[in-house]
Amino acid sequence: MYKVIGHPQSRVMRVMWTLEELGEPYELIPHNPRSEEVRALNPSGKIPVLIDGDAVLTDSVAICTYLADKHGKLTFPAGTIGRARQDSFTQFAVDELEGALWTAAKNSFIHPEDIRVTAIKPVCKREFDTALKTLEKRLGDGPFVMGDTFTIADIIIGHCSGWAMVAKFDQPSEGPVADYFNRLRARPSFGAMMARLKETA
Ligand SMILES: N[C@@H](CCC(=O)N[C@@H](CS)C(=O)NCC(=O)O)C(=O)O
């Protein structure tokens, strides 16, 4: 069985959501980032970490990509135009959605207080808003970013939307982007992941 390591209210959710979509059982081991247990697996102390047999894997996008490729679901095959477009959405999510959220988080509670630049938060909110406008332009007829096929790109984008709610970043309450986020959250796998989160809290 897969072992997912890390405090679940974090990028660990991306790995849990992927495993729920795949219907793969997993053990969730809720260690905090930078804990001794996590540092023993990942020198940066960052979570999530996935253990698959003897292999220790880090970095949520790499983990989700590995799982999708391995199980042949939630992804277009490597070396196809579909995969290049899917990866472009994933990269967009990491650069433009996550980048803004993570910079705000680091300057709110991750970095030591004496080096935080709290004035950066409105800049991050503005960047996030611009990224949502780009997403609206890039969204096709849906229902997902890759059309009829739900992929890990939707998981990374959907996770950023949930993160934005917690971080109190503005998001549209109606329109195509809001409808898309609601569709992602309506998936049974998302509900199963949230239930598992509550169990662990
Ligand atoms: N690129 C990594 C980033 C992992 C990451 O920064 N995780 C956060 C929690 S969501 C963390 O461990 N933060 C602790 C720290 O930055 O020291 C990924 O996507 O997994």
The ligand as an ORCA input file, in Angstrom:
! r2SCAN-3c Opt
* xyz 0 1
  N       7.554     21.622     -4.655
  C       7.124     20.977     -3.450
  C       6.871     22.010     -2.374
  C       6.551     21.328     -1.065
  C       6.288     22.332      0.039
  O       6.804     23.458      0.063
  N       5.480     21.887      0.996
  C       5.165     22.727      2.130
  C       3.835     22.292      2.744
  S       2.517     22.460      1.597
  C       6.243     22.534      3.162
  O       6.668     21.437      3.403
  N       6.675     23.648      3.747
  C       7.650     23.644      4.779
  C       8.789     24.560      4.450
  O       8.747     25.264      3.433
  O       9.740     24.554      5.204
  C       5.855     20.144     -3.713
  O       5.069     20.511     -4.596
  O       5.673     19.107     -3.046
*
